């Protein structure tokens, strides 16, 4: 399981500030797509192109541009580019 903290409107879109995604290993873009699938809306307002992924070791990237793999036991944060403020 991969624990995902969902910041800003991402948490609102999926209905929780933290979710878990089942899988032992996946591309970070797939992770974002799987979190998107948790939203009841057809367009939850975030994609692999406008979301920052932050890993627990401090690495941050946009999943559309990086083929970074996340693994079972990882904790990540999804942060939208657009936010109030």
N, CA, C and O atoms as a Maestro MAE file, in Angstrom:
{
 s_m_m2io_version
 :::
 2.0.0
}

f_m_ct {
 s_m_title
 :::
 protein
 m_atom[340] {
  # First column is atom index #
  i_m_mmod_type
  r_m_x_coord
  r_m_y_coord
  r_m_z_coord
  i_m_residue_number
  s_m_chain_name
  s_m_pdb_residue_name
  s_m_pdb_atom_name
  i_m_atomic_number
  :::
  1 25 0.826 -1.180 0.000 1 A "UNK " " N  " 7
  2 3 0.000 0.000 0.000 1 A "UNK " " CA " 6
  3 2 0.877 1.252 0.000 1 A "UNK " " C  " 6
  4 15 1.923 1.302 0.647 1 A "UNK " " O  " 8
  5 25 0.428 2.237 -0.728 2 A "UNK " " N  " 7
  6 3 1.101 3.519 -0.787 2 A "UNK " " CA " 6
  7 2 0.182 4.543 -0.143 2 A "UNK " " C  " 6
  8 15 -0.961 4.713 -0.570 2 A "UNK " " O  " 8
  9 25 0.675 5.224 0.881 3 A "UNK " " N  " 7
  10 3 -0.126 6.234 1.577 3 A "UNK " " CA " 6
  11 2 0.065 7.571 0.884 3 A "UNK " " C  " 6
  12 15 1.189 8.005 0.632 3 A "UNK " " O  " 8
  13 25 -1.062 8.218 0.580 4 A "UNK " " N  " 7
  14 3 -1.026 9.462 -0.182 4 A "UNK " " CA " 6
  15 2 -1.750 10.559 0.585 4 A "UNK " " C  " 6
  16 15 -2.941 10.434 0.869 4 A "UNK " " O  " 8
  17 25 -1.042 11.636 0.922 5 A "UNK " " N  " 7
  18 3 -1.674 12.821 1.505 5 A "UNK " " CA " 6
  19 2 -2.130 13.688 0.346 5 A "UNK " " C  " 6
  20 15 -1.368 13.943 -0.588 5 A "UNK " " O  " 8
  21 25 -3.365 14.138 0.408 6 A "UNK " " N  " 7
  22 3 -3.971 14.910 -0.675 6 A "UNK " " CA " 6
  23 2 -4.220 16.332 -0.196 6 A "UNK " " C  " 6
  24 15 -5.108 16.569 0.623 6 A "UNK " " O  " 8
  25 25 -3.444 17.271 -0.702 7 A "UNK " " N  " 7
  26 3 -3.548 18.664 -0.272 7 A "UNK " " CA " 6
  27 2 -4.485 19.470 -1.169 7 A "UNK " " C  " 6
  28 15 -4.701 19.142 -2.335 7 A "UNK " " O  " 8
  29 25 -5.033 20.538 -0.584 8 A "UNK " " N  " 7
  30 3 -5.872 21.460 -1.339 8 A "UNK " " CA " 6
  31 2 -7.093 20.792 -1.941 8 A "UNK " " C  " 6
  32 15 -7.727 19.936 -1.323 8 A "UNK " " O  " 8
  33 25 -7.407 21.202 -3.162 9 A "UNK " " N  " 7
  34 3 -8.615 20.690 -3.803 9 A "UNK " " CA " 6
  35 2 -8.504 19.222 -4.190 9 A "UNK " " C  " 6
  36 15 -9.514 18.608 -4.536 9 A "UNK " " O  " 8
  37 25 -7.307 18.639 -4.142 10 A "UNK " " N  " 7
  38 3 -7.180 17.204 -4.419 10 A "UNK " " CA " 6
  39 2 -7.903 16.416 -3.328 10 A "UNK " " C  " 6
  40 15 -8.662 15.494 -3.627 10 A "UNK " " O  " 8
  41 25 -7.670 16.774 -2.072 11 A "UNK " " N  " 7
  42 3 -8.366 16.111 -0.968 11 A "UNK " " CA " 6
  43 2 -9.863 16.304 -1.032 11 A "UNK " " C  " 6
  44 15 -10.630 15.384 -0.749 11 A "UNK " " O  " 8
  45 25 -10.276 17.500 -1.406 12 A "UNK " " N  " 7
  46 3 -11.704 17.776 -1.553 12 A "UNK " " CA " 6
  47 2 -12.296 16.924 -2.676 12 A "UNK " " C  " 6
  48 15 -13.391 16.380 -2.535 12 A "UNK " " O  " 8
  49 25 -11.580 16.812 -3.773 13 A "UNK " " N  " 7
  50 3 -12.068 16.055 -4.933 13 A "UNK " " CA " 6
  51 2 -12.239 14.571 -4.638 13 A "UNK " " C  " 6
  52 15 -13.184 13.944 -5.117 13 A "UNK " " O  " 8
  53 25 -11.316 14.001 -3.842 14 A "UNK " " N  " 7
  54 3 -11.408 12.567 -3.559 14 A "UNK " " CA " 6
  55 2 -12.133 12.280 -2.249 14 A "UNK " " C  " 6
  56 15 -12.375 11.123 -1.907 14 A "UNK " " O  " 8
  57 25 -12.481 13.348 -1.512 15 A "UNK " " N  " 7
  58 3 -13.279 13.183 -0.302 15 A "UNK " " CA " 6
  59 2 -12.499 12.828 0.944 15 A "UNK " " C  " 6
  60 15 -13.089 12.413 1.942 15 A "UNK " " O  " 8
  61 25 -11.176 12.983 0.912 16 A "UNK " " N  " 7
  62 3 -10.378 12.656 2.089 16 A "UNK " " CA " 6
  63 2 -8.995 13.302 1.974 16 A "UNK " " C  " 6
  64 15 -8.440 13.390 0.878 16 A "UNK " " O  " 8
  65 25 -8.438 13.754 3.100 17 A "UNK " " N  " 7
  66 3 -7.100 14.330 3.047 17 A "UNK " " CA " 6
  67 2 -5.993 13.278 2.930 17 A "UNK " " C  " 6
  68 15 -4.837 13.618 2.674 17 A "UNK " " O  " 8
  69 25 -6.338 12.025 3.115 18 A "UNK " " N  " 7
  70 3 -5.356 10.953 2.964 18 A "UNK " " CA " 6
  71 2 -6.047 9.705 2.426 18 A "UNK " " C  " 6
  72 15 -7.127 9.333 2.885 18 A "UNK " " O  " 8
  73 25 -5.412 9.068 1.453 19 A "UNK " " N  " 7
  74 3 -5.944 7.835 0.869 19 A "UNK " " CA " 6
  75 2 -4.810 6.825 0.772 19 A "UNK " " C  " 6
  76 15 -3.635 7.178 0.876 19 A "UNK " " O  " 8
  77 25 -5.177 5.571 0.573 20 A "UNK " " N  " 7
  78 3 -4.180 4.541 0.308 20 A "UNK " " CA " 6
  79 2 -4.460 3.957 -1.066 20 A "UNK " " C  " 6
  80 15 -5.611 3.789 -1.469 20 A "UNK " " O  " 8
  81 25 -3.394 3.656 -1.765 21 A "UNK " " N  " 7
  82 3 -3.487 3.037 -3.082 21 A "UNK " " CA " 6
  83 2 -2.813 1.682 -2.981 21 A "UNK " " C  " 6
  84 15 -1.656 1.584 -2.571 21 A "UNK " " O  " 8
  85 25 -3.531 0.648 -3.352 22 A "UNK " " N  " 7
  86 3 -2.997 -0.704 -3.269 22 A "UNK " " CA " 6
  87 2 -2.131 -0.981 -4.484 22 A "UNK " " C  " 6
  88 15 -2.528 -0.730 -5.622 22 A "UNK " " O  " 8
  89 25 -0.967 -1.493 -4.228 23 A "UNK " " N  " 7
  90 3 -0.040 -1.856 -5.284 23 A "UNK " " CA " 6
  91 2 1.354 -1.932 -4.720 23 A "UNK " " C  " 6
  92 15 1.694 -1.199 -3.792 23 A "UNK " " O  " 8
  93 25 2.165 -2.810 -5.271 24 A "UNK " " N  " 7
  94 3 3.514 -2.967 -4.743 24 A "UNK " " CA " 6
  95 2 4.502 -2.027 -5.421 24 A "UNK " " C  " 6
  96 15 5.521 -1.657 -4.839 24 A "UNK " " O  " 8
  97 25 4.191 -1.642 -6.667 25 A "UNK " " N  " 7
  98 3 5.076 -0.751 -7.400 25 A "UNK " " CA " 6
  99 2 4.318 -0.168 -8.580 25 A "UNK " " C  " 6
  100 15 3.616 -0.890 -9.288 25 A "UNK " " O  " 8
  101 25 4.459 1.141 -8.796 26 A "UNK " " N  " 7
  102 3 3.801 1.766 -9.944 26 A "UNK " " CA " 6
  103 2 4.496 3.069 -10.287 26 A "UNK " " C  " 6
  104 15 5.159 3.678 -9.447 26 A "UNK " " O  " 8
  105 25 4.338 3.481 -11.509 27 A "UNK " " N  " 7
  106 3 4.839 4.761 -11.982 27 A "UNK " " CA " 6
  107 2 4.058 5.861 -11.273 27 A "UNK " " C  " 6
  108 15 2.868 5.702 -11.001 27 A "UNK " " O  " 8
  109 25 4.721 6.973 -10.973 28 A "UNK " " N  " 7
  110 3 4.050 8.059 -10.257 28 A "UNK " " CA " 6
  111 2 2.873 8.635 -11.033 28 A "UNK " " C  " 6
  112 15 1.904 9.090 -10.425 28 A "UNK " " O  " 8
  113 25 2.937 8.625 -12.366 29 A "UNK " " N  " 7
  114 3 1.802 9.097 -13.165 29 A "UNK " " CA " 6
  115 2 0.599 8.177 -12.974 29 A "UNK " " C  " 6
  116 15 -0.537 8.646 -12.908 29 A "UNK " " O  " 8
  117 25 0.844 6.872 -12.886 30 A "UNK " " N  " 7
  118 3 -0.246 5.932 -12.629 30 A "UNK " " CA " 6
  119 2 -0.833 6.171 -11.244 30 A "UNK " " C  " 6
  120 15 -2.045 6.065 -11.057 30 A "UNK " " O  " 8
  121 25 0.015 6.490 -10.278 31 A "UNK " " N  " 7
  122 3 -0.476 6.790 -8.933 31 A "UNK " " CA " 6
  123 2 -1.453 7.952 -8.966 31 A "UNK " " C  " 6
  124 15 -2.527 7.875 -8.370 31 A "UNK " " O  " 8
  125 25 -1.092 9.029 -9.654 32 A "UNK " " N  " 7
  126 3 -1.989 10.183 -9.749 32 A "UNK " " CA " 6
  127 2 -3.290 9.779 -10.438 32 A "UNK " " C  " 6
  128 15 -4.371 10.178 -10.005 32 A "UNK " " O  " 8
  129 25 -3.195 8.998 -11.496 33 A "UNK " " N  " 7
  130 3 -4.401 8.548 -12.198 33 A "UNK " " CA " 6
  131 2 -5.296 7.696 -11.295 33 A "UNK " " C  " 6
  132 15 -6.521 7.796 -11.362 33 A "UNK " " O  " 8
  133 25 -4.695 6.873 -10.467 34 A "UNK " " N  " 7
  134 3 -5.485 6.028 -9.568 34 A "UNK " " CA " 6
  135 2 -6.141 6.852 -8.463 34 A "UNK " " C  " 6
  136 15 -7.256 6.542 -8.044 34 A "UNK " " O  " 8
  137 25 -5.469 7.892 -7.989 35 A "UNK " " N  " 7
  138 3 -6.088 8.781 -7.006 35 A "UNK " " CA " 6
  139 2 -7.226 9.557 -7.675 35 A "UNK " " C  " 6
  140 15 -8.286 9.727 -7.074 35 A "UNK " " O  " 8
  141 25 -7.022 10.027 -8.905 36 A "UNK " " N  " 7
  142 3 -8.091 10.698 -9.662 36 A "UNK " " CA " 6
  143 2 -9.328 9.817 -9.757 36 A "UNK " " C  " 6
  144 15 -10.453 10.309 -9.663 36 A "UNK " " O  " 8
  145 25 -9.126 8.526 -9.943 37 A "UNK " " N  " 7
  146 3 -10.245 7.584 -10.091 37 A "UNK " " CA " 6
  147 2 -11.084 7.469 -8.818 37 A "UNK " " C  " 6
  148 15 -12.208 6.970 -8.871 37 A "UNK " " O  " 8
  149 25 -10.567 7.916 -7.690 38 A "UNK " " N  " 7
  150 3 -11.320 7.889 -6.441 38 A "UNK " " CA " 6
  151 2 -12.368 8.997 -6.366 38 A "UNK " " C  " 6
  152 15 -13.262 8.954 -5.520 38 A "UNK " " O  " 8
  153 25 -12.260 9.976 -7.239 39 A "UNK " " N  " 7
  154 3 -13.199 11.093 -7.247 39 A "UNK " " CA " 6
  155 2 -14.499 10.690 -7.942 39 A "UNK " " C  " 6
  156 15 -14.461 10.018 -8.972 39 A "UNK " " O  " 8
  157 25 -15.643 11.090 -7.395 40 A "UNK " " N  " 7
  158 3 -16.903 10.802 -8.076 40 A "UNK " " CA " 6
  159 2 -17.107 11.684 -9.315 40 A "UNK " " C  " 6
  160 15 -17.978 11.406 -10.140 40 A "UNK " " O  " 8
  161 25 -16.312 12.733 -9.442 41 A "UNK " " N  " 7
  162 3 -16.443 13.654 -10.570 41 A "UNK " " CA " 6
  163 2 -15.673 13.148 -11.789 41 A "UNK " " C  " 6
  164 15 -14.608 12.546 -11.651 41 A "UNK " " O  " 8
  165 25 -16.213 13.396 -12.976 42 A "UNK " " N  " 7
  166 3 -15.493 13.043 -14.203 42 A "UNK " " CA " 6
  167 2 -14.222 13.862 -14.343 42 A "UNK " " C  " 6
  168 15 -13.224 13.377 -14.875 42 A "UNK " " O  " 8
  169 25 -14.254 15.106 -13.869 43 A "UNK " " N  " 7
  170 3 -13.086 15.973 -13.926 43 A "UNK " " CA " 6
  171 2 -12.772 16.471 -12.520 43 A "UNK " " C  " 6
  172 15 -13.304 17.495 -12.090 43 A "UNK " " O  " 8
  173 25 -11.907 15.748 -11.799 44 A "UNK " " N  " 7
  174 3 -11.616 16.140 -10.419 44 A "UNK " " CA " 6
  175 2 -10.734 17.379 -10.290 44 A "UNK " " C  " 6
  176 15 -10.495 17.839 -9.173 44 A "UNK " " O  " 8
  177 25 -10.244 17.933 -11.401 45 A "UNK " " N  " 7
  178 3 -9.504 19.184 -11.346 45 A "UNK " " CA " 6
  179 2 -8.006 19.049 -11.162 45 A "UNK " " C  " 6
  180 15 -7.314 20.056 -11.014 45 A "UNK " " O  " 8
  181 25 -7.491 17.836 -11.169 46 A "UNK " " N  " 7
  182 3 -6.042 17.659 -11.101 46 A "UNK " " CA " 6
  183 2 -5.645 16.503 -12.025 46 A "UNK " " C  " 6
  184 15 -6.404 15.557 -12.236 46 A "UNK " " O  " 8
  185 25 -4.450 16.615 -12.557 47 A "UNK " " N  " 7
  186 3 -3.933 15.604 -13.482 47 A "UNK " " CA " 6
  187 2 -2.455 15.371 -13.186 47 A "UNK " " C  " 6
  188 15 -1.880 16.003 -12.299 47 A "UNK " " O  " 8
  189 25 -1.868 14.483 -13.918 48 A "UNK " " N  " 7
  190 3 -0.430 14.241 -13.776 48 A "UNK " " CA " 6
  191 2 0.387 15.423 -14.275 48 A "UNK " " C  " 6
  192 15 1.593 15.485 -14.033 48 A "UNK " " O  " 8
  193 25 -0.254 16.370 -14.973 49 A "UNK " " N  " 7
  194 3 0.428 17.536 -15.521 49 A "UNK " " CA " 6
  195 2 0.408 18.753 -14.599 49 A "UNK " " C  " 6
  196 15 1.267 19.627 -14.717 49 A "UNK " " O  " 8
  197 25 -0.558 18.822 -13.683 50 A "UNK " " N  " 7
  198 3 -0.664 20.005 -12.823 50 A "UNK " " CA " 6
  199 2 -0.611 19.655 -11.333 50 A "UNK " " C  " 6
  200 15 -1.170 20.364 -10.496 50 A "UNK " " O  " 8
  201 25 0.067 18.556 -11.023 51 A "UNK " " N  " 7
  202 3 0.181 18.094 -9.646 51 A "UNK " " CA " 6
  203 2 1.648 17.846 -9.309 51 A "UNK " " C  " 6
  204 15 2.378 17.237 -10.090 51 A "UNK " " O  " 8
  205 25 2.061 18.310 -8.172 52 A "UNK " " N  " 7
  206 3 3.412 18.075 -7.683 52 A "UNK " " CA " 6
  207 2 3.373 16.864 -6.759 52 A "UNK " " C  " 6
  208 15 2.535 16.791 -5.860 52 A "UNK " " O  " 8
  209 25 4.275 15.918 -6.980 53 A "UNK " " N  " 7
  210 3 4.403 14.759 -6.101 53 A "UNK " " CA " 6
  211 2 5.610 14.991 -5.208 53 A "UNK " " C  " 6
  212 15 6.705 15.280 -5.691 53 A "UNK " " O  " 8
  213 25 5.406 14.865 -3.922 54 A "UNK " " N  " 7
  214 3 6.481 15.033 -2.955 54 A "UNK " " CA " 6
  215 2 6.659 13.708 -2.219 54 A "UNK " " C  " 6
  216 15 5.728 13.211 -1.585 54 A "UNK " " O  " 8
  217 25 7.856 13.145 -2.308 55 A "UNK " " N  " 7
  218 3 8.157 11.889 -1.620 55 A "UNK " " CA " 6
  219 2 8.668 12.176 -0.220 55 A "UNK " " C  " 6
  220 15 9.125 13.283 0.069 55 A "UNK " " O  " 8
  221 25 8.591 11.178 0.648 56 A "UNK " " N  " 7
  222 3 8.988 11.384 2.035 56 A "UNK " " CA " 6
  223 2 10.471 11.704 2.188 56 A "UNK " " C  " 6
  224 15 10.883 12.240 3.217 56 A "UNK " " O  " 8
  225 25 11.280 11.381 1.176 57 A "UNK " " N  " 7
  226 3 12.709 11.710 1.262 57 A "UNK " " CA " 6
  227 2 13.009 13.132 0.784 57 A "UNK " " C  " 6
  228 15 14.166 13.549 0.766 57 A "UNK " " O  " 8
  229 25 11.957 13.882 0.395 58 A "UNK " " N  " 7
  230 3 12.121 15.266 -0.011 58 A "UNK " " CA " 6
  231 2 12.169 15.489 -1.509 58 A "UNK " " C  " 6
  232 15 12.167 16.635 -1.960 58 A "UNK " " O  " 8
  233 25 12.213 14.419 -2.291 59 A "UNK " " N  " 7
  234 3 12.215 14.571 -3.748 59 A "UNK " " CA " 6
  235 2 10.841 15.057 -4.203 59 A "UNK " " C  " 6
  236 15 9.814 14.550 -3.750 59 A "UNK " " O  " 8
  237 25 10.829 16.033 -5.092 60 A "UNK " " N  " 7
  238 3 9.581 16.582 -5.620 60 A "UNK " " CA " 6
  239 2 9.671 16.654 -7.135 60 A "UNK " " C  " 6
  240 15 10.726 16.967 -7.686 60 A "UNK " " O  " 8
  241 25 8.561 16.362 -7.809 61 A "UNK " " N  " 7
  242 3 8.549 16.348 -9.268 61 A "UNK " " CA " 6
  243 2 7.124 16.350 -9.795 61 A "UNK " " C  " 6
  244 15 6.170 16.113 -9.054 61 A "UNK " " O  " 8
  245 25 6.998 16.622 -11.084 62 A "UNK " " N  " 7
  246 3 5.726 16.515 -11.785 62 A "UNK " " CA " 6
  247 2 5.699 15.139 -12.446 62 A "UNK " " C  " 6
  248 15 6.599 14.829 -13.227 62 A "UNK " " O  " 8
  249 25 4.704 14.308 -12.163 63 A "UNK " " N  " 7
  250 3 4.709 12.941 -12.673 63 A "UNK " " CA " 6
  251 2 4.694 12.822 -14.194 63 A "UNK " " C  " 6
  252 15 5.188 11.834 -14.736 63 A "UNK " " O  " 8
  253 25 4.141 13.801 -14.886 64 A "UNK " " N  " 7
  254 3 4.096 13.725 -16.350 64 A "UNK " " CA " 6
  255 2 5.492 13.818 -16.956 64 A "UNK " " C  " 6
  256 15 5.708 13.347 -18.073 64 A "UNK " " O  " 8
  257 25 6.432 14.410 -16.248 65 A "UNK " " N  " 7
  258 3 7.762 14.607 -16.792 65 A "UNK " " CA " 6
  259 2 8.826 13.695 -16.214 65 A "UNK " " C  " 6
  260 15 9.977 13.743 -16.649 65 A "UNK " " O  " 8
  261 25 8.471 12.868 -15.248 66 A "UNK " " N  " 7
  262 3 9.440 12.018 -14.569 66 A "UNK " " CA " 6
  263 2 8.890 10.610 -14.451 66 A "UNK " " C  " 6
  264 15 7.765 10.417 -13.989 66 A "UNK " " O  " 8
  265 25 9.653 9.654 -14.854 67 A "UNK " " N  " 7
  266 3 9.238 8.252 -14.744 67 A "UNK " " CA " 6
  267 2 9.699 7.663 -13.413 67 A "UNK " " C  " 6
  268 15 10.394 6.647 -13.378 67 A "UNK " " O  " 8
  269 25 9.308 8.305 -12.334 68 A "UNK " " N  " 7
  270 3 9.699 7.866 -10.993 68 A "UNK " " CA " 6
  271 2 8.735 6.793 -10.517 68 A "UNK " " C  " 6
  272 15 7.521 6.926 -10.670 68 A "UNK " " O  " 8
  273 25 9.278 5.730 -9.941 69 A "UNK " " N  " 7
  274 3 8.472 4.623 -9.434 69 A "UNK " " CA " 6
  275 2 8.270 4.806 -7.939 69 A "UNK " " C  " 6
  276 15 9.200 5.161 -7.215 69 A "UNK " " O  " 8
  277 25 7.048 4.561 -7.484 70 A "UNK " " N  " 7
  278 3 6.750 4.530 -6.058 70 A "UNK " " CA " 6
  279 2 6.446 3.086 -5.684 70 A "UNK " " C  " 6
  280 15 5.942 2.307 -6.494 70 A "UNK " " O  " 8
  281 25 6.764 2.749 -4.439 71 A "UNK " " N  " 7
  282 3 6.679 1.351 -4.016 71 A "UNK " " CA " 6
  283 2 5.838 1.182 -2.751 71 A "UNK " " C  " 6
  284 15 5.558 2.138 -2.028 71 A "UNK " " O  " 8
  285 25 5.456 -0.041 -2.521 72 A "UNK " " N  " 7
  286 3 4.712 -0.411 -1.325 72 A "UNK " " CA " 6
  287 2 5.438 0.132 -0.098 72 A "UNK " " C  " 6
  288 15 6.646 -0.052 0.051 72 A "UNK " " O  " 8
  289 25 4.697 0.798 0.772 73 A "UNK " " N  " 7
  290 3 5.259 1.372 1.981 73 A "UNK " " CA " 6
  291 2 5.670 2.830 1.855 73 A "UNK " " C  " 6
  292 15 5.924 3.492 2.861 73 A "UNK " " O  " 8
  293 25 5.738 3.338 0.616 74 A "UNK " " N  " 7
  294 3 6.083 4.754 0.426 74 A "UNK " " CA " 6
  295 2 4.959 5.643 0.929 74 A "UNK " " C  " 6
  296 15 3.787 5.268 0.900 74 A "UNK " " O  " 8
  297 25 5.334 6.818 1.385 75 A "UNK " " N  " 7
  298 3 4.373 7.857 1.741 75 A "UNK " " CA " 6
  299 2 4.650 9.035 0.822 75 A "UNK " " C  " 6
  300 15 5.783 9.510 0.734 75 A "UNK " " O  " 8
  301 25 3.626 9.500 0.147 76 A "UNK " " N  " 7
  302 3 3.790 10.613 -0.785 76 A "UNK " " CA " 6
  303 2 2.719 11.662 -0.523 76 A "UNK " " C  " 6
  304 15 1.700 11.393 0.114 76 A "UNK " " O  " 8
  305 25 2.974 12.857 -1.027 77 A "UNK " " N  " 7
  306 3 1.986 13.939 -0.938 77 A "UNK " " CA " 6
  307 2 1.698 14.411 -2.345 77 A "UNK " " C  " 6
  308 15 2.607 14.530 -3.167 77 A "UNK " " O  " 8
  309 25 0.432 14.680 -2.624 78 A "UNK " " N  " 7
  310 3 0.025 15.270 -3.901 78 A "UNK " " CA " 6
  311 2 -0.390 16.709 -3.613 78 A "UNK " " C  " 6
  312 15 -1.274 16.970 -2.797 78 A "UNK " " O  " 8
  313 25 0.269 17.632 -4.305 79 A "UNK " " N  " 7
  314 3 0.036 19.057 -4.079 79 A "UNK " " CA " 6
  315 2 -0.359 19.695 -5.390 79 A "UNK " " C  " 6
  316 15 0.394 19.609 -6.360 79 A "UNK " " O  " 8
  317 25 -1.530 20.340 -5.456 80 A "UNK " " N  " 7
  318 3 -1.940 20.978 -6.707 80 A "UNK " " CA " 6
  319 2 -1.128 22.239 -6.967 80 A "UNK " " C  " 6
  320 15 -0.747 22.947 -6.035 80 A "UNK " " O  " 8
  321 25 -0.867 22.512 -8.247 81 A "UNK " " N  " 7
  322 3 -0.176 23.756 -8.599 81 A "UNK " " CA " 6
  323 2 -1.028 24.961 -8.240 81 A "UNK " " C  " 6
  324 15 -0.521 25.957 -7.725 81 A "UNK " " O  " 8
  325 25 -2.326 24.868 -8.513 82 A "UNK " " N  " 7
  326 3 -3.208 26.000 -8.224 82 A "UNK " " CA " 6
  327 2 -3.793 25.818 -6.818 82 A "UNK " " C  " 6
  328 15 -4.237 24.734 -6.441 82 A "UNK " " O  " 8
  329 25 -3.775 26.902 -6.073 83 A "UNK " " N  " 7
  330 3 -4.331 26.846 -4.727 83 A "UNK " " CA " 6
  331 2 -4.666 28.255 -4.296 83 A "UNK " " C  " 6
  332 15 -4.194 29.228 -4.885 83 A "UNK " " O  " 8
  333 25 -5.465 28.354 -3.289 84 A "UNK " " N  " 7
  334 3 -5.848 29.668 -2.789 84 A "UNK " " CA " 6
  335 2 -4.670 30.371 -2.148 84 A "UNK " " C  " 6
  336 15 -3.683 29.751 -1.754 84 A "UNK " " O  " 8
  337 25 -4.800 31.663 -2.055 85 A "UNK " " N  " 7
  338 3 -3.810 32.235 -1.407 85 A "UNK " " CA " 6
  339 2 -3.096 33.356 -1.167 85 A "UNK " " C  " 6
  340 15 -2.158 33.332 -0.371 85 A "UNK " " O  " 8
  :::
 }
 m_bond[339] {
  # First column is bond index #
  i_m_from
  i_m_to
  i_m_order
  :::
  1 1 2 1
  2 2 3 1
  3 3 4 2
  4 3 5 1
  5 5 6 1
  6 6 7 1
  7 7 8 2
  8 7 9 1
  9 9 10 1
  10 10 11 1
  11 11 12 2
  12 11 13 1
  13 13 14 1
  14 14 15 1
  15 15 16 2
  16 15 17 1
  17 17 18 1
  18 18 19 1
  19 19 20 2
  20 19 21 1
  21 21 22 1
  22 22 23 1
  23 23 24 2
  24 23 25 1
  25 25 26 1
  26 26 27 1
  27 27 28 2
  28 27 29 1
  29 29 30 1
  30 30 31 1
  31 31 32 2
  32 31 33 1
  33 33 34 1
  34 34 35 1
  35 35 36 2
  36 35 37 1
  37 37 38 1
  38 38 39 1
  39 39 40 2
  40 39 41 1
  41 41 42 1
  42 42 43 1
  43 43 44 2
  44 43 45 1
  45 45 46 1
  46 46 47 1
  47 47 48 2
  48 47 49 1
  49 49 50 1
  50 50 51 1
  51 51 52 2
  52 51 53 1
  53 53 54 1
  54 54 55 1
  55 55 56 2
  56 55 57 1
  57 57 58 1
  58 58 59 1
  59 59 60 2
  60 59 61 1
  61 61 62 1
  62 62 63 1
  63 63 64 2
  64 63 65 1
  65 65 66 1
  66 66 67 1
  67 67 68 2
  68 67 69 1
  69 69 70 1
  70 70 71 1
  71 71 72 2
  72 71 73 1
  73 73 74 1
  74 74 75 1
  75 75 76 2
  76 75 77 1
  77 77 78 1
  78 78 79 1
  79 79 80 2
  80 79 81 1
  81 81 82 1
  82 82 83 1
  83 83 84 2
  84 83 85 1
  85 85 86 1
  86 86 87 1
  87 87 88 2
  88 87 89 1
  89 89 90 1
  90 90 91 1
  91 91 92 2
  92 91 93 1
  93 93 94 1
  94 94 95 1
  95 95 96 2
  96 95 97 1
  97 97 98 1
  98 98 99 1
  99 99 100 2
  100 99 101 1
  101 101 102 1
  102 102 103 1
  103 103 104 2
  104 103 105 1
  105 105 106 1
  106 106 107 1
  107 107 108 2
  108 107 109 1
  109 109 110 1
  110 110 111 1
  111 111 112 2
  112 111 113 1
  113 113 114 1
  114 114 115 1
  115 115 116 2
  116 115 117 1
  117 117 118 1
  118 118 119 1
  119 119 120 2
  120 119 121 1
  121 121 122 1
  122 122 123 1
  123 123 124 2
  124 123 125 1
  125 125 126 1
  126 126 127 1
  127 127 128 2
  128 127 129 1
  129 129 130 1
  130 130 131 1
  131 131 132 2
  132 131 133 1
  133 133 134 1
  134 134 135 1
  135 135 136 2
  136 135 137 1
  137 137 138 1
  138 138 139 1
  139 139 140 2
  140 139 141 1
  141 141 142 1
  142 142 143 1
  143 143 144 2
  144 143 145 1
  145 145 146 1
  146 146 147 1
  147 147 148 2
  148 147 149 1
  149 149 150 1
  150 150 151 1
  151 151 152 2
  152 151 153 1
  153 153 154 1
  154 154 155 1
  155 155 156 2
  156 155 157 1
  157 157 158 1
  158 158 159 1
  159 159 160 2
  160 159 161 1
  161 161 162 1
  162 162 163 1
  163 163 164 2
  164 163 165 1
  165 165 166 1
  166 166 167 1
  167 167 168 2
  168 167 169 1
  169 169 170 1
  170 170 171 1
  171 171 172 2
  172 171 173 1
  173 173 174 1
  174 174 175 1
  175 175 176 2
  176 175 177 1
  177 177 178 1
  178 178 179 1
  179 179 180 2
  180 179 181 1
  181 181 182 1
  182 182 183 1
  183 183 184 2
  184 183 185 1
  185 185 186 1
  186 186 187 1
  187 187 188 2
  188 187 189 1
  189 189 190 1
  190 190 191 1
  191 191 192 2
  192 191 193 1
  193 193 194 1
  194 194 195 1
  195 195 196 2
  196 195 197 1
  197 197 198 1
  198 198 199 1
  199 199 200 2
  200 199 201 1
  201 201 202 1
  202 202 203 1
  203 203 204 2
  204 203 205 1
  205 205 206 1
  206 206 207 1
  207 207 208 2
  208 207 209 1
  209 209 210 1
  210 210 211 1
  211 211 212 2
  212 211 213 1
  213 213 214 1
  214 214 215 1
  215 215 216 2
  216 215 217 1
  217 217 218 1
  218 218 219 1
  219 219 220 2
  220 219 221 1
  221 221 222 1
  222 222 223 1
  223 223 224 2
  224 223 225 1
  225 225 226 1
  226 226 227 1
  227 227 228 2
  228 227 229 1
  229 229 230 1
  230 230 231 1
  231 231 232 2
  232 231 233 1
  233 233 234 1
  234 234 235 1
  235 235 236 2
  236 235 237 1
  237 237 238 1
  238 238 239 1
  239 239 240 2
  240 239 241 1
  241 241 242 1
  242 242 243 1
  243 243 244 2
  244 243 245 1
  245 245 246 1
  246 246 247 1
  247 247 248 2
  248 247 249 1
  249 249 250 1
  250 250 251 1
  251 251 252 2
  252 251 253 1
  253 253 254 1
  254 254 255 1
  255 255 256 2
  256 255 257 1
  257 257 258 1
  258 258 259 1
  259 259 260 2
  260 259 261 1
  261 261 262 1
  262 262 263 1
  263 263 264 2
  264 263 265 1
  265 265 266 1
  266 266 267 1
  267 267 268 2
  268 267 269 1
  269 269 270 1
  270 270 271 1
  271 271 272 2
  272 271 273 1
  273 273 274 1
  274 274 275 1
  275 275 276 2
  276 275 277 1
  277 277 278 1
  278 278 279 1
  279 279 280 2
  280 279 281 1
  281 281 282 1
  282 282 283 1
  283 283 284 2
  284 283 285 1
  285 285 286 1
  286 286 287 1
  287 287 288 2
  288 287 289 1
  289 289 290 1
  290 290 291 1
  291 291 292 2
  292 291 293 1
  293 293 294 1
  294 294 295 1
  295 295 296 2
  296 295 297 1
  297 297 298 1
  298 298 299 1
  299 299 300 2
  300 299 301 1
  301 301 302 1
  302 302 303 1
  303 303 304 2
  304 303 305 1
  305 305 306 1
  306 306 307 1
  307 307 308 2
  308 307 309 1
  309 309 310 1
  310 310 311 1
  311 311 312 2
  312 311 313 1
  313 313 314 1
  314 314 315 1
  315 315 316 2
  316 315 317 1
  317 317 318 1
  318 318 319 1
  319 319 320 2
  320 319 321 1
  321 321 322 1
  322 322 323 1
  323 323 324 2
  324 323 325 1
  325 325 326 1
  326 326 327 1
  327 327 328 2
  328 327 329 1
  329 329 330 1
  330 330 331 1
  331 331 332 2
  332 331 333 1
  333 333 334 1
  334 334 335 1
  335 335 336 2
  336 335 337 1
  337 337 338 1
  338 338 339 1
  339 339 340 2
  :::
 }
}
